[in-house]
């Protein structure tokens, strides 16, 4: 009897260790860094992981840029038809960008559409200058709003989200911002629910397009990417009159970001409406990831991706096991149904099976310069000869000079920051245009407004549905 009793005791640690190894094996693949799912109306937390861990927002920053702008419009400091000017300071930002010539005027309405759909960094800075008179003044407004909204662990250092390790947030804070944007400015919903824009003869697709086109009830909001953050998204879905908001940070690819969001929302709508309020989450559960996060969090292979997110072979695209996602062994996944005859992944089928077929047709939103009225007010500290071209933020001046040098030497394509890796896939429609080459804008409707070799179609990564 005693032997059997002690025998069972000796087996227990082995069993626990085996369970631990199993869990570790399931998390050995690429992981989502942090996420939260909340009810947009009540703020109830439906699901979360590391929601209070500090993270880099990347282009989710532009949600605050938009919030501050909408607030200025409501206060009648500016209007949707007010002028935004492409200044020397804003034009110096790296891609993703529109590349307008310095001095080009366009409306606030146009700027909002461009930053929320196309995620242009140069336009984000120009918009901030138009609202506050200077980039530094606008950043101060962003941080003031973050404090007022209760974004306790958020600090903004620029209006666009390009790499700056002092610019941090949490999934919790971003959920609060996304809720506020929908609640305080319902009109903003018409700016971030489009899968792309058309400017003249050129079309640029949003990095959030497949989510918007395929996921039932999807209606927003914004993606983001820098290497130190991985792939981020603030997403919203409305079904049967109920809206949920999801914040996802640190995905290994744009495709995984979208599939995880679909899975999160599908599961969330099946749960109840109660739960802890997002504002009641306090403290923080960790520091931001170390530099080079994107290189450590390797992108899933097509087999690993299908093992985790295939809706046909897993209930809801994945099962839960002790709070971890249980996936099938990629080696045992039947690849015949999503592999082409040449052995390469059939991404059209993969998208259908992990996100669902397209529910609506792709239709880009036409965007032009508009009819801007007036000239943006400029801070008194700016020399008159620079009006309406605000001077650079002195804190970032050296950084911009370095960026210019890196842009000249850069050989890899870029989108939000690093191009195809950010999920934004610009498309060239001109006949015979070679991917990656400069576009001749002389025949375009708005060709004269673009800086030579710097218009928004340069550089152009090869289209890939997996990005």
C-alpha positions in Angstrom: 0.0 0.0 0.0 2.8 2.4 1.0 4.7 1.5 -2.1 1.8 2.4 -4.3 1.2 5.6 -2.4 4.8 6.8 -2.7 4.8 5.6 -6.3 2.0 7.9 -7.1 3.8 10.8 -5.4 6.9 10.2 -7.5 4.8 10.2 -10.7 3.1 13.5 -9.8 6.1 15.8 -10.5 6.7 14.0 -13.8 3.1 14.6 -14.8 3.3 18.3 -13.9 6.6 18.6 -15.8 5.0 16.9 -18.8 2.1 19.3 -18.7 4.5 22.3 -18.5 6.5 21.1 -21.4 3.3 20.6 -23.4 2.2 24.2 -22.7 5.6 25.5 -23.6 5.6 23.5 -26.9 2.3 25.2 -27.8 3.7 28.6 -27.2 7.0 27.9 -29.0 5.5 29.4 -32.1 4.9 33.1 -32.7 2.8 34.6 -30.0 0.6 37.7 -29.6 2.3 40.0 -27.2 -0.8 41.6 -25.7 -4.5 41.8 -26.4 -7.8 43.0 -25.0 -11.5 42.7 -26.1 -14.0 45.1 -24.6 -17.7 46.0 -25.1 -17.6 49.4 -26.8 -20.6 50.7 -24.9 -20.1 49.4 -21.4 -16.3 49.0 -21.3 -16.7 45.5 -19.9 -13.6 43.4 -20.5 -14.5 40.2 -22.3 -11.0 38.8 -22.8 -7.4 40.0 -22.2 -3.8 39.0 -22.0 -1.1 41.3 -20.8 -3.5 44.2 -21.3 -1.5 46.4 -18.9 1.9 45.6 -20.3 3.6 48.6 -21.8 4.0 48.3 -25.6 4.9 50.5 -28.5 1.8 51.8 -30.3 3.3 52.2 -33.8 0.6 53.7 -36.1 -2.2 53.2 -33.6 -0.8 56.6 -32.5 -2.8 58.1 -35.3 -6.1 57.3 -33.5 -5.0 60.0 -30.9 -4.0 62.3 -33.8 -7.5 61.9 -35.1 -9.1 62.3 -31.7 -7.4 65.6 -31.0 -8.3 66.9 -34.5 -12.0 66.0 -34.1 -12.0 67.8 -30.7 -10.5 70.9 -32.3 -13.2 70.7 -35.0 -16.0 70.5 -32.4 -14.5 73.4 -30.5 -14.6 75.3 -33.9 -10.9 76.1 -33.8 -10.7 74.5 -37.3 -13.2 72.8 -39.7 -13.0 69.9 -42.1 -12.3 72.4 -44.9 -9.5 74.2 -43.1 -6.2 74.1 -44.8 -3.3 71.7 -44.0 0.1 72.6 -45.5 2.8 70.1 -46.3 5.7 71.8 -44.4 9.4 71.2 -44.6 9.2 69.5 -41.3 6.3 67.1 -42.2 7.8 66.4 -45.6 10.9 65.0 -44.0 9.1 62.0 -42.4 9.9 58.6 -43.9 7.3 56.3 -45.5 4.5 55.5 -45.4 3.9 59.0 -46.8 2.1 60.8 -49.6 5.2 62.8 -50.7 3.4 66.1 -51.5 5.6 69.0 -52.5 6.4 71.4 -49.7 3.7 74.1 -49.6 0.9 71.9 -51.0 -2.4 72.6 -49.4 -5.2 70.1 -48.7 -8.2 70.0 -46.3 -8.4 68.6 -42.8 -11.0 66.2 -44.2 -8.5 64.8 -46.7 -5.7 64.6 -44.1 -7.9 62.5 -41.7 -8.8 60.1 -44.4 -5.2 59.7 -45.5 -3.8 59.1 -42.0 -6.6 56.7 -40.9 -6.7 54.6 -44.1 -3.3 55.1 -45.8 -1.4 55.8 -42.5 0.8 58.5 -44.1 3.4 59.8 -41.6 4.1 63.1 -43.4 0.4 64.0 -43.4 0.0 63.1 -39.7 2.7 65.7 -38.8 1.2 68.3 -41.2 -2.2 67.8 -39.7 -0.8 68.3 -36.2 0.9 71.5 -37.3 -2.4 72.8 -38.7 -4.3 72.0 -35.5 -1.8 73.3 -33.0 0.6 75.6 -34.9 3.5 73.3 -34.4 4.4 69.6 -34.0 5.6 70.1 -30.4 2.3 71.9 -29.5 0.2 69.1 -31.0 2.2 66.4 -29.1 1.4 68.3 -25.9 -2.3 68.2 -26.8 -2.1 64.5 -27.5 -0.6 63.8 -24.0 -3.1 66.1 -22.3 -6.0 64.1 -23.9 -4.3 60.8 -22.9 -4.2 62.0 -19.3 -7.8 63.3 -19.4 -9.1 60.0 -20.8 -7.3 57.9 -18.1 -4.7 56.4 -20.4 -2.4 55.9 -17.4 0.6 54.4 -19.1 0.6 56.2 -22.4 3.1 58.8 -23.5 3.2 60.3 -27.0 6.4 61.7 -28.6 5.2 62.1 -32.2 1.9 62.2 -34.1 2.4 59.1 -36.3 4.1 56.3 -34.3 7.4 55.9 -36.0 10.1 54.3 -33.8 10.7 56.2 -30.6 11.2 54.1 -27.4 9.8 56.9 -25.3 6.4 56.5 -27.0 4.6 53.8 -25.1 1.0 52.6 -24.3 -0.9 49.5 -23.2 -3.6 47.5 -24.8 -5.9 48.7 -22.0 -5.1 52.4 -22.8 -5.6 51.9 -26.5 -9.0 50.3 -25.8 -10.0 53.4 -23.8 -8.9 55.6 -26.7 -10.8 53.6 -29.3 -13.9 53.6 -27.2 -13.7 57.4 -26.7 -13.2 58.0 -30.5 -16.3 56.0 -31.3 -18.3 57.5 -28.4 -17.3 61.1 -28.5 -17.1 61.5 -32.3 -19.5 59.1 -34.1 -18.7 60.9 -37.3 -15.1 59.4 -37.1 -16.5 56.0 -38.0 -16.8 57.1 -41.6 -13.1 57.8 -41.8 -11.7 54.4 -40.6 -14.0 51.8 -42.1 -12.7 52.0 -45.7 -10.4 49.3 -47.2 -8.4 51.8 -49.3 -8.2 55.2 -51.0 -8.0 56.4 -54.6 -6.0 59.5 -55.2 -6.2 60.5 -58.8 -5.3 57.4 -60.8 -3.4 55.8 -57.9 -4.9 53.3 -55.4 -3.6 52.5 -52.0 -5.1 49.7 -49.9 -5.4 49.8 -46.2 -3.5 47.2 -44.2 -6.8 46.4 -42.5 -8.6 45.7 -45.8 -9.0 41.9 -45.5 -10.4 42.3 -42.0 -12.9 44.9 -43.2 -13.9 42.9 -46.3 -14.1 39.4 -44.9 -15.0 39.5 -41.2 -18.8 39.8 -40.5 -19.7 43.2 -39.1 -16.1 44.6 -39.2 -16.1 48.4 -39.3 -12.7 49.7 -38.2 -10.3 50.9 -37.0 -6.4 51.2 -37.5 -3.3 49.0 -37.9 0.3 49.7 -37.0 3.7 48.2 -37.3 7.3 48.9 -36.3 9.8 46.2 -35.7 9.9 46.9 -31.9 6.1 46.5 -31.6 5.3 43.8 -34.2 2.0 44.0 -35.9 -0.7 45.9 -34.0 -4.4 46.6 -34.7 -7.3 48.4 -33.1 -10.4 46.7 -34.6 -14.1 47.0 -34.1 -17.0 44.7 -35.1 -20.8 45.2 -34.8 -23.2 42.3 -34.7 -26.8 42.3 -33.8 -26.5 45.9 -32.5 -23.6 45.1 -30.2 -20.1 46.5 -30.9 -16.9 45.0 -29.6 -13.4 46.6 -29.7 -10.3 44.6 -29.9 -6.7 45.7 -29.4 -4.0 43.3 -30.5 -0.3 44.0 -30.2 2.8 42.1 -31.2 1.5 39.7 -33.9 4.2 38.1 -36.0 2.6 39.2 -39.4 -0.2 41.2 -40.8 -2.0 37.9 -41.7 -1.7 36.6 -38.2 -2.9 39.9 -36.8 -6.0 39.7 -38.9 -6.7 36.0 -38.2 -6.2 36.4 -34.4 -8.6 39.4 -34.5 -11.3 37.3 -36.3 -10.9 34.5 -33.8 -11.0 36.9 -30.9 -14.2 38.5 -32.0 -16.0 35.3 -32.9 -15.3 33.9 -29.4 -16.2 37.3 -27.8 -19.6 37.5 -29.3 -20.5 34.1 -27.8 -19.7 35.3 -24.3 -21.8 37.3 -21.9 -21.9 41.1 -21.6 -20.7 41.4 -18.0 -17.2 41.6 -16.6 -14.6 43.9 -15.1 -14.5 47.4 -16.6 -11.5 48.3 -18.7 -10.9 51.4 -16.6 -10.6 49.3 -13.5 -7.5 47.5 -14.8 -4.6 49.1 -13.0 -0.9 48.9 -12.7 1.2 47.5 -15.5 2.3 43.9 -16.1 5.7 44.4 -17.8 7.9 46.7 -19.8 7.9 47.0 -23.6 9.7 44.3 -25.6 13.4 44.7 -26.2 14.6 46.1 -29.4 14.3 43.9 -32.4 11.0 42.2 -31.3 10.0 41.4 -34.9 13.2 39.4 -35.5 12.6 37.3 -32.4 8.8 36.7 -33.0 9.2 34.7 -36.2 6.3 34.7 -38.7 4.3 31.5 -38.8 4.7 29.3 -41.8 1.6 28.5 -43.9 1.3 25.1 -42.1 1.6 26.6 -38.7 -0.8 29.4 -39.6 -3.4 26.9 -40.9 -2.9 24.7 -37.9 -3.8 27.6 -35.6 -6.5 29.5 -37.6 -8.2 27.2 -40.1 -11.9 27.6 -39.3 -12.8 24.2 -41.0 -10.6 22.1 -38.8 -10.7 23.7 -35.4 -13.7 24.9 -33.5 -13.7 28.7 -33.8 -10.2 28.5 -35.3 -8.5 27.1 -32.2 -9.1 25.5 -28.8 -8.1 26.7 -25.4 -6.0 24.7 -23.0 -5.1 26.1 -19.6 -5.5 29.6 -21.1 -3.3 28.8 -24.0 -4.3 28.2 -27.6 -4.1 24.6 -28.6 -3.1 24.0 -32.2 -2.7 20.9 -34.2 0.8 19.6 -35.1 1.8 21.4 -38.3 3.5 18.2 -39.5 0.1 16.5 -39.4 -1.9 19.2 -41.2 -3.3 18.2 -44.5 -1.8 20.7 -46.9 -3.4 19.5 -50.1 -6.5 21.7 -49.8 -4.5 25.0 -49.5 -1.4 24.2 -51.6 -1.0 24.9 -55.4 0.3 22.3 -57.8 3.7 23.9 -57.7 3.9 23.3 -53.9 3.4 26.9 -52.9 0.7 28.1 -50.6 -2.6 29.0 -52.2 -3.2 32.3 -50.3 -6.6 32.9 -51.8 -7.9 29.6 -50.2 -6.0 30.3 -47.0 -7.7 33.6 -46.6 -11.1 32.1 -47.2 -10.5 29.4 -44.6 -9.0 31.6 -41.9 -10.9 34.8 -42.4 -13.9 33.7 -44.4 -14.8 34.7 -48.0 -15.1 38.3 -48.9 -18.5 39.6 -47.9 -18.2 42.9 -49.7 -16.3 44.0 -52.8 -13.2 46.1 -52.5 -14.1 49.7 -53.3 -11.5 52.4 -52.4 -12.6 55.8 -51.1 -11.9 58.7 -53.6 -9.7 61.3 -52.0 -8.4 64.5 -53.4 -6.9 67.7 -52.1 -10.3 69.2 -51.5 -10.9 73.0 -51.4 -8.8 74.1 -48.4 -9.8 77.4 -46.8 -7.4 79.8 -45.1 -3.8 79.2 -43.9 -3.0 77.3 -40.7 -2.1 79.5 -37.8 1.5 79.1 -36.8 3.2 79.4 -33.5 4.7 82.8 -32.8 8.0 81.1 -32.1 8.3 80.2 -35.7 10.2 82.7 -37.9 7.9 84.6 -40.4 9.9 83.4 -43.4 9.0 79.8 -42.5 5.2 80.4 -42.5 3.4 78.2 -43.4 6.3 75.8 -43.1 6.8 75.2 -39.3 10.3 74.4 -38.2 11.3 70.9 -37.1 10.9 69.7 -33.6 14.4 70.3 -32.2 14.3 67.1 -30.2 13.8 65.1 -33.4 15.9 67.2 -35.8 19.0 64.9 -35.5 16.8 61.8 -35.9 15.3 63.2 -39.1 18.7 63.9 -40.6 19.7 60.3 -39.9 16.4 59.0 -41.4 17.1 61.0 -44.6 20.5 59.2 -44.9 19.0 55.8 -44.2 16.2 56.5 -46.8 18.9 57.2 -49.4 20.7 54.0 -48.6 17.6 51.9 -48.1 17.2 49.0 -50.4 14.2 47.2 -48.9 10.6 48.3 -49.7 8.7 50.3 -47.1 5.1 50.7 -46.1 4.0 51.9 -42.7 7.7 51.7 -41.7 9.2 48.7 -43.4 6.8 48.3 -46.3 5.4 44.9 -47.2 6.1 43.7 -43.7 3.7 46.4 -42.4 0.8 45.0 -44.3 0.2 48.0 -46.5 0.6 47.0 -50.1 0.6 50.0 -52.5 -0.5 49.0 -56.0 0.7 50.6 -59.2 -1.9 50.8 -61.9 0.1 52.4 -64.7 0.6 50.1 -67.5 4.1 48.6 -67.8 5.2 50.0 -64.4 7.9 48.0 -62.8 7.4 47.3 -59.0 9.7 49.4 -56.9 10.4 52.0 -59.5 9.4 55.7 -59.4 6.1 56.6 -61.0 5.8 59.2 -63.7 3.3 61.6 -62.2 3.4 64.1 -65.1 0.2 62.7 -66.6 -1.6 62.2 -63.3 -4.4 64.5 -62.3 -2.5 65.7 -59.2 1.0 64.9 -60.6 2.4 68.4 -60.0 1.8 68.2 -56.3 4.2 65.3 -55.7 7.9 65.7 -55.0 9.9 64.0 -57.7 10.7 60.4 -56.7 8.9 60.8 -53.4 5.2 60.3 -54.3 3.2 57.8 -52.3 3.8 54.9 -54.8 7.5 54.7 -54.0 8.7 52.2 -53.1 6.3 49.5 -54.0 6.6 46.0 -52.6 5.4 43.0 -54.7 1.8 42.2 -53.8 1.4 39.4 -51.3 -1.9 38.4 -49.6 0.1 37.0 -46.7 1.3 40.5 -45.7 
